[in-house]
């Protein structure tokens, strides 16, 4: 039997729509509980009409279509219509502040922007309420294009300077054979029911949703993450595969029960997008075993590491071994360091171009000879080749000429029973250069003081790593995917160097 030929994504979607036009492709639940459903035939016909409208506006290969919408069928349809027209898709957050929005749009130089913004008066803007005006029902044949480049992500980066990260992958692939397990993930296969609960302007939910459609998944799409809605969807729809960030898993933890019956249908849960506290990973790994898979990578797509729940219990703190990737750990002088020592992580993909992305609006991705690239993360390899993260170089605290890794301090704080969340940053200090500053969110009803937490930290950390000042907050600010931006926290705190921030102050 001959294997299927590599096909473009538009060609694949047309084939699936022809094969089962009345099968559900997307099952959508809005934040207010209202639901909608799209079959494959409806999705294919809608995106054809939108693609003709885009082509009539001059959109084609080399063009950019910006999608600034909340999670919705409209978001999915506009993306696929843009790909049918041969354009690059840039999903961005629909609630961006105006200055950041304008900076991203200037970089994008979009041919068309589809959004719900009422204050964007431009000929290339299509308001989502008027999306029907873009449709062309003439039935004119569309070209079959493997869009390249096909997608980009807008990012403020660790410095806050806007940039676009443009993927260099081509939208084409070989559909898996019936029952085949394999790429793009060890728990993802043909024909599953997938839950998408993360924001589609973020690389992971966006990528997995569209890969899922290529693999003939039935997508359950939530307008926004809500733990009760996630549990209800898993139970009602028999969800088999889901991307859930560590923050989402943390918020789902109170919904777990001793028998974990509502998790039974899950064949795979992929976790990435932020720090994965050891206690949380151990809890979910013990429940899901090899069905839990953590991936370490970056939007820049320079390489991947992967670990499942069974391995995670055997290698605590690791983010896994390289997946189609080579790793080098490099010190400040550019020399490779031996296993066990911390250095900057450089990755090189072995299954395609490396790096597989480029920046727009920012200096090129930093590389070293041989095609190895870095996003500034620090870490070490253990003797078995498993990678352990230390931190981002941008977040590294140098206090009294000693390196302090915030993630290590946060890990110690998370071991205290009164601590719900913690972020550690470096603030200017006249004596130390930088001092270690902890921002702590206590659990409801907890009464731990700075003195209590200081004693706790000293049981696990060297004295120079322990926070010198403390700040207690009702909630740590996180983005929609669960990341705490330490650089932004530090920049927002214009605190005189010698002013402590104790809870008693």
C-alpha positions as CSV (number, residue, x, y, z in Angstrom):
1,X,0.0,0.0,0.0
2,X,1.4,3.4,-1.0
3,X,1.7,6.0,1.7
4,X,-0.4,9.2,1.2
5,X,1.4,12.0,-0.6
6,X,2.4,15.2,1.2
7,X,-0.5,17.6,0.9
8,X,-1.1,21.3,1.7
9,X,-3.3,22.2,4.6
10,X,-6.0,23.6,2.4
11,X,-6.0,20.4,0.3
12,X,-6.2,18.3,3.4
13,X,-9.2,20.3,4.7
14,X,-11.0,20.0,1.4
15,X,-10.5,16.2,1.4
16,X,-11.8,15.9,5.0
17,X,-14.9,18.0,4.1
18,X,-15.6,15.8,1.1
19,X,-15.1,12.7,3.1
20,X,-17.5,13.6,5.9
21,X,-19.2,16.9,5.3
22,X,-21.8,16.4,8.2
23,X,-19.2,15.4,10.8
24,X,-18.6,18.0,13.6
25,X,-15.3,19.9,13.2
26,X,-15.7,22.5,15.9
27,X,-17.8,22.6,19.0
28,X,-17.7,26.0,20.6
29,X,-18.7,27.3,24.0
30,X,-18.7,31.0,24.7
31,X,-18.0,32.5,28.1
32,X,-21.7,33.0,28.8
33,X,-22.4,29.3,28.1
34,X,-23.9,29.8,24.6
35,X,-22.8,27.1,22.1
36,X,-22.3,26.7,18.4
37,X,-21.3,23.9,16.2
38,X,-19.6,23.8,12.7
39,X,-19.5,20.7,10.5
40,X,-16.6,20.1,8.2
41,X,-18.8,21.0,5.2
42,X,-19.8,24.3,6.8
43,X,-16.2,25.1,7.8
44,X,-14.9,24.4,4.3
45,X,-17.6,26.3,2.5
46,X,-17.3,29.3,4.8
47,X,-13.5,29.5,4.5
48,X,-13.8,29.2,0.7
49,X,-16.1,32.2,0.6
50,X,-13.8,34.2,2.9
51,X,-10.7,33.2,0.9
52,X,-12.3,34.5,-2.3
53,X,-13.0,37.7,-0.5
54,X,-9.5,38.0,0.7
55,X,-8.1,37.3,-2.8
56,X,-10.4,40.1,-4.2
57,X,-8.8,42.5,-1.7
58,X,-5.3,41.6,-3.1
59,X,-4.4,39.1,-0.4
60,X,-2.1,36.3,-1.6
61,X,1.4,34.8,-1.0
62,X,3.5,37.3,0.8
63,X,0.5,39.1,2.4
64,X,-0.2,39.1,6.1
65,X,-3.7,38.7,7.6
66,X,-4.0,39.8,11.3
67,X,-6.6,38.1,13.4
68,X,-7.4,40.0,16.6
69,X,-10.4,38.1,17.9
70,X,-11.2,36.1,21.1
71,X,-11.4,32.3,20.7
72,X,-14.3,31.7,18.4
73,X,-15.3,29.9,15.2
74,X,-14.6,33.2,13.4
75,X,-11.0,33.1,14.5
76,X,-10.5,29.6,13.1
77,X,-12.3,30.4,9.9
78,X,-10.4,33.6,9.1
79,X,-7.1,31.8,9.6
80,X,-8.0,29.0,7.3
81,X,-9.3,31.4,4.7
82,X,-6.0,33.3,4.8
83,X,-4.1,30.0,4.2
84,X,-6.4,29.1,1.3
85,X,-5.4,32.5,-0.2
86,X,-1.7,31.8,0.4
87,X,-1.3,34.5,3.2
88,X,0.6,34.5,6.4
89,X,-1.6,34.6,9.6
90,X,-0.7,36.7,12.6
91,X,-3.0,36.1,15.6
92,X,-2.7,38.8,18.2
93,X,-4.4,39.5,21.5
94,X,-7.8,41.1,21.0
95,X,-7.5,43.2,24.2
96,X,-4.1,44.8,23.5
97,X,-3.4,48.3,24.8
98,X,-3.5,50.8,21.9
99,X,0.2,51.6,21.9
100,X,1.2,47.9,21.8
101,X,-1.5,47.3,19.2
102,X,-0.2,50.1,17.0
103,X,3.4,48.8,17.3
104,X,2.5,45.3,16.3
105,X,0.3,46.5,13.4
106,X,3.2,48.7,12.1
107,X,5.5,45.7,12.1
108,X,2.9,43.4,10.5
109,X,2.1,45.8,7.5
110,X,-1.1,43.7,7.2
111,X,-3.2,43.5,4.0
112,X,-6.3,42.8,6.1
113,X,-7.0,43.0,9.9
114,X,-10.0,41.2,11.2
115,X,-10.9,42.4,14.8
116,X,-13.7,43.6,17.1
117,X,-12.0,47.0,17.6
118,X,-14.4,49.8,17.1
119,X,-11.7,52.5,16.9
120,X,-9.7,51.2,14.0
121,X,-10.8,53.2,11.0
122,X,-8.7,51.9,8.1
123,X,-9.6,50.5,4.6
124,X,-7.8,47.2,5.4
125,X,-9.8,46.7,8.6
126,X,-12.8,44.3,8.7
127,X,-14.9,44.4,11.8
128,X,-16.0,40.9,12.9
129,X,-19.6,42.0,13.0
130,X,-19.3,42.8,9.3
131,X,-17.3,39.6,8.4
132,X,-20.1,38.5,6.0
133,X,-19.2,41.5,3.8
134,X,-15.8,39.8,3.1
135,X,-17.5,36.6,1.7
136,X,-17.6,35.9,-2.0
137,X,-20.0,33.1,-2.9
138,X,-19.2,33.1,-6.6
139,X,-17.8,29.5,-6.5
140,X,-14.6,30.6,-8.3
141,X,-11.9,27.9,-7.9
142,X,-9.2,28.6,-5.4
143,X,-5.5,27.8,-5.8
144,X,-3.9,25.0,-3.9
145,X,-1.1,26.6,-2.0
146,X,1.3,25.3,0.7
147,X,1.6,28.7,2.4
148,X,5.2,29.7,3.2
149,X,5.7,31.4,5.6
150,X,2.3,30.7,7.0
151,X,2.2,31.9,10.6
152,X,3.7,34.4,13.0
153,X,3.3,35.3,16.7
154,X,3.4,38.8,18.1
155,X,5.6,39.1,21.2
156,X,6.7,41.8,23.6
157,X,9.6,39.6,24.6
158,X,11.5,39.8,27.9
159,X,12.5,43.4,27.3
160,X,9.0,44.6,26.3
161,X,10.0,45.6,22.8
162,X,7.4,44.4,20.3
163,X,8.6,41.9,17.7
164,X,7.1,39.3,15.4
165,X,8.3,35.7,15.4
166,X,7.7,34.3,11.9
167,X,7.7,30.5,11.5
168,X,9.6,29.2,8.5
169,X,7.6,25.9,8.4
170,X,5.6,25.2,5.3
171,X,1.9,24.3,5.7
172,X,2.0,20.9,4.2
173,X,2.4,17.4,5.6
174,X,1.6,13.7,5.3
175,X,-1.7,12.7,6.9
176,X,-1.2,9.8,9.3
177,X,-2.6,6.4,8.4
178,X,-5.7,5.2,10.3
179,X,-4.7,4.3,13.8
180,X,-1.1,5.5,13.4
181,X,0.6,7.1,16.4
182,X,3.5,9.3,15.9
183,X,4.4,12.9,14.9
184,X,3.6,15.5,16.0
185,X,3.3,14.1,19.5
186,X,3.6,10.8,21.3
187,X,0.0,11.0,22.5
188,X,-1.6,12.6,19.5
189,X,-3.2,10.5,16.8
190,X,-5.7,10.6,14.0
191,X,-9.4,11.3,14.8
192,X,-9.2,12.4,18.4
193,X,-11.5,14.8,20.3
194,X,-9.3,17.7,21.3
195,X,-10.0,20.5,23.9
196,X,-8.6,24.0,23.2
197,X,-9.0,26.2,26.3
198,X,-6.0,28.5,25.9
199,X,-5.9,31.8,24.0
200,X,-5.4,31.4,20.2
201,X,-3.0,34.3,20.1
202,X,-0.5,32.1,22.0
203,X,1.6,29.8,20.0
204,X,0.8,26.5,21.7
205,X,-3.1,26.5,21.6
206,X,-3.0,28.0,18.1
207,X,-0.6,25.4,16.8
208,X,-2.2,22.4,18.3
209,X,-5.8,23.4,17.3
210,X,-4.8,23.7,13.6
211,X,-2.6,20.6,13.7
212,X,-5.6,18.8,15.2
213,X,-7.8,19.8,12.3
214,X,-5.2,18.4,9.9
215,X,-5.4,15.2,11.9
216,X,-9.2,15.1,11.6
217,X,-9.8,16.1,15.2
218,X,-13.2,17.2,16.6
219,X,-12.3,20.4,18.3
220,X,-14.0,21.5,21.5
221,X,-13.1,25.2,21.7
222,X,-13.7,27.4,24.8
223,X,-13.8,31.2,24.5
224,X,-11.7,31.3,27.6
225,X,-10.2,29.0,30.2
226,X,-12.4,28.2,33.1
227,X,-11.6,25.2,35.3
228,X,-15.3,24.2,35.8
229,X,-15.9,24.5,32.0
230,X,-12.8,22.4,31.2
231,X,-14.0,19.6,33.5
232,X,-17.5,19.8,32.1
233,X,-16.2,19.6,28.5
234,X,-13.8,16.7,29.2
235,X,-16.7,14.7,30.7
236,X,-19.4,15.7,28.2
237,X,-17.4,15.5,25.0
238,X,-15.1,12.6,26.0
239,X,-12.0,14.7,25.4
240,X,-9.0,12.6,24.4
241,X,-6.3,15.2,24.0
242,X,-5.6,18.7,25.4
243,X,-3.0,21.3,25.7
244,X,-3.0,22.7,29.3
245,X,-0.4,25.0,30.6
246,X,1.0,24.4,34.2
247,X,-1.1,27.3,35.4
248,X,-4.2,25.7,34.0
249,X,-3.3,22.5,35.6
250,X,-2.9,24.3,38.9
251,X,-6.3,25.8,38.6
252,X,-7.8,22.4,37.8
253,X,-6.2,20.7,40.9
254,X,-9.2,21.5,43.2
255,X,-11.4,19.7,40.8
256,X,-9.5,16.4,41.2
257,X,-10.9,13.6,43.2
258,X,-9.4,10.4,44.5
259,X,-10.8,8.3,41.7
260,X,-10.0,11.0,39.0
261,X,-13.0,9.6,37.0
262,X,-13.4,12.6,34.8
263,X,-9.8,12.1,33.5
264,X,-10.5,8.6,32.2
265,X,-11.1,9.6,28.5
266,X,-7.8,11.6,28.2
267,X,-5.1,9.9,26.1
268,X,-2.8,12.8,26.3
269,X,-2.3,16.1,28.0
270,X,0.5,18.3,26.8
271,X,1.9,20.9,29.2
272,X,4.1,23.9,28.4
273,X,4.0,27.6,28.4
274,X,5.4,28.4,31.8
275,X,7.1,27.1,34.9
276,X,5.9,23.7,36.1
277,X,6.3,23.6,39.9
278,X,7.7,20.2,41.1
279,X,4.8,19.4,43.4
280,X,2.3,20.2,40.7
281,X,4.1,18.1,38.1
282,X,4.5,15.2,40.5
283,X,0.8,15.3,41.3
284,X,-0.4,15.2,37.7
285,X,2.3,12.8,36.7
286,X,1.2,10.4,39.3
287,X,-2.4,10.6,38.0
288,X,-1.8,10.5,34.3
289,X,1.5,8.7,34.0
290,X,2.8,8.6,30.4
291,X,-0.4,10.4,29.3
292,X,1.1,13.6,30.7
293,X,3.8,15.0,28.3
294,X,5.7,18.2,29.1
295,X,7.5,20.0,26.2
296,X,10.2,22.6,26.6
297,X,10.7,24.9,23.6
298,X,10.0,28.4,22.5
299,X,8.0,30.3,20.0
300,X,11.2,30.7,18.0
301,X,11.1,26.9,17.3
302,X,14.8,26.4,17.8
303,X,14.4,22.9,19.2
304,X,12.4,20.8,21.7
305,X,12.8,18.6,24.8
306,X,10.1,16.3,25.9
307,X,9.3,14.2,29.0
308,X,6.3,12.2,30.0
309,X,4.9,11.7,33.5
310,X,6.7,8.4,34.1
311,X,10.0,9.9,33.3
312,X,9.2,13.0,35.3
313,X,8.8,10.9,38.4
314,X,12.2,9.3,37.8
315,X,13.9,12.6,36.9
316,X,12.5,15.2,39.2
317,X,12.9,18.8,38.0
318,X,13.8,17.8,34.4
319,X,12.0,19.1,31.2
320,X,13.2,16.1,29.3
321,X,15.6,14.9,26.7
322,X,16.0,16.4,23.2
323,X,13.4,15.6,20.6
324,X,14.8,15.8,17.0
325,X,17.2,18.3,18.6
326,X,20.8,18.7,19.7
327,X,21.7,20.6,22.9
328,X,24.8,22.5,23.9
329,X,25.3,24.2,27.3
330,X,27.7,27.1,27.0
331,X,29.4,29.3,29.6
332,X,29.9,33.0,29.5
333,X,33.2,32.6,27.6
334,X,31.5,30.5,24.9
335,X,32.9,27.1,26.1
336,X,30.9,24.0,26.6
337,X,30.3,23.0,30.2
338,X,30.3,19.4,31.5
339,X,27.1,17.7,32.8
340,X,25.8,19.2,36.1
341,X,27.1,22.7,35.4
342,X,24.7,25.6,34.6
343,X,25.2,27.5,31.3
344,X,23.2,29.0,28.5
345,X,21.1,26.6,26.6
346,X,21.7,26.4,22.8
347,X,19.5,24.2,20.6
348,X,19.7,22.9,17.0
349,X,16.8,21.2,15.3
350,X,17.8,18.0,13.3
351,X,14.5,17.6,11.5
352,X,14.4,20.8,9.5
353,X,15.8,24.4,9.3
354,X,17.5,25.6,12.4
355,X,16.4,28.0,13.7
356,X,13.0,27.5,12.1
357,X,11.9,31.1,12.6
358,X,13.0,34.7,12.2
359,X,12.4,37.9,14.0
360,X,10.8,41.1,12.6
361,X,11.4,44.2,14.6
362,X,14.2,42.8,16.7
363,X,17.8,41.7,16.1
364,X,18.2,38.2,14.7
365,X,18.0,35.2,17.0
366,X,21.4,34.7,18.7
367,X,23.3,31.8,17.3
368,X,26.7,30.2,17.5
369,X,28.6,28.3,14.7
370,X,26.9,25.1,13.7
371,X,23.3,26.4,13.7
372,X,22.8,26.3,17.4
373,X,20.5,29.1,18.7
374,X,19.3,30.4,22.1
375,X,16.5,32.4,23.6
376,X,18.5,33.1,26.7
377,X,17.5,30.2,28.9
378,X,19.9,28.8,31.4
379,X,20.1,25.2,32.5
380,X,22.2,22.0,32.9
381,X,22.2,18.5,31.6
382,X,22.3,15.6,34.0
383,X,24.3,12.4,33.5
384,X,21.4,10.8,31.6
385,X,21.1,13.6,29.1
386,X,17.9,15.1,30.7
387,X,17.7,18.9,30.7
388,X,17.1,20.9,33.9
389,X,16.2,24.6,33.6
390,X,17.7,27.2,35.8
391,X,16.2,30.4,34.5
392,X,16.3,33.1,31.8
393,X,19.5,35.0,31.5
394,X,17.4,38.2,31.5
395,X,16.0,37.1,34.9
396,X,19.3,36.1,36.5
397,X,20.1,38.0,39.7
398,X,23.7,38.9,40.5
399,X,23.8,39.8,44.1
400,X,27.2,40.4,45.7
401,X,28.9,38.9,42.6
402,X,27.0,35.6,43.2
403,X,24.4,34.2,40.7
404,X,20.9,33.7,42.0
405,X,18.4,31.8,39.9
406,X,14.9,33.0,40.7
407,X,13.3,29.7,39.8
408,X,15.3,28.0,42.5
409,X,14.2,30.5,45.1
410,X,10.6,30.3,43.9
411,X,10.8,26.5,44.2
412,X,11.8,26.7,47.8
413,X,9.0,29.2,48.6
414,X,6.4,26.9,46.9
415,X,7.3,24.2,49.4
416,X,5.8,26.3,52.2
417,X,2.2,25.3,52.9
418,X,1.0,28.9,53.2
419,X,2.4,30.0,49.8
420,X,0.1,29.8,46.8
421,X,2.3,31.7,44.3
422,X,5.7,33.4,44.3
423,X,7.8,35.4,41.9
424,X,11.4,36.4,42.7
425,X,13.1,39.3,41.0
426,X,16.3,41.4,41.4
427,X,16.0,45.0,42.5
428,X,18.8,47.6,42.6
429,X,20.7,47.6,45.8
430,X,23.5,50.0,46.9
431,X,25.4,47.3,48.8
432,X,24.8,44.2,46.8
433,X,24.3,45.5,43.3
434,X,21.0,43.6,43.2
435,X,19.0,42.3,46.1
436,X,16.7,39.2,46.0
437,X,13.1,40.4,46.3
438,X,10.2,38.0,46.7
439,X,6.6,38.8,45.7
440,X,4.3,36.3,47.5
441,X,0.6,35.4,47.2
442,X,-0.5,33.5,50.3
443,X,-3.2,30.8,50.3
444,X,-6.7,32.0,51.6
445,X,-6.6,32.2,55.3
446,X,-2.8,31.8,55.6
447,X,-0.9,34.0,58.0
448,X,2.8,33.5,57.2
449,X,5.0,36.6,57.7
450,X,8.2,37.6,56.0
451,X,10.1,36.3,59.0
452,X,8.4,32.9,58.7
453,X,9.2,32.6,55.0
454,X,12.8,33.7,55.6
455,X,13.3,30.9,58.2
456,X,11.7,28.5,55.7
457,X,14.0,29.5,52.8
458,X,17.2,29.2,54.9
459,X,16.3,25.6,55.5
460,X,16.6,25.0,51.7
461,X,18.9,27.7,50.3
462,X,22.3,29.3,51.0
463,X,21.9,32.6,52.8
464,X,22.8,34.7,49.8
465,X,20.0,33.2,47.8
466,X,17.3,34.0,50.3
467,X,15.1,37.1,49.7
468,X,16.3,40.3,51.4
469,X,12.9,42.1,50.9
470,X,9.4,40.8,50.7
471,X,6.1,41.9,49.2
472,X,2.7,40.3,49.7
473,X,0.0,40.6,47.1
474,X,-3.5,39.4,46.6
475,X,-2.7,37.8,43.3
476,X,0.4,37.6,41.0
477,X,-0.2,39.2,37.6
478,X,-0.1,36.6,34.8
479,X,-0.9,36.6,31.1
480,X,-3.6,34.4,29.7
481,X,-1.3,31.4,29.3
482,X,-0.1,31.7,32.9
483,X,3.3,33.3,32.5
484,X,4.7,35.8,35.1
485,X,6.9,38.3,33.4
486,X,9.6,38.9,35.9
487,X,11.2,41.7,33.9
488,X,7.9,43.6,33.9
489,X,7.5,43.1,37.6
490,X,11.0,44.5,38.3
491,X,10.4,47.5,36.0
492,X,7.1,48.3,37.7
493,X,8.7,48.5,41.1
494,X,10.4,51.9,41.4
495,X,11.5,51.1,45.0
496,X,14.4,53.0,46.6
497,X,17.3,50.7,47.1
498,X,17.2,50.8,50.9
499,X,13.5,50.6,51.5
500,X,12.3,47.1,52.7
501,X,8.9,45.9,51.6
502,X,7.9,43.8,54.5
503,X,4.3,42.7,55.2
504,X,4.4,44.7,58.4
505,X,5.3,47.9,56.6
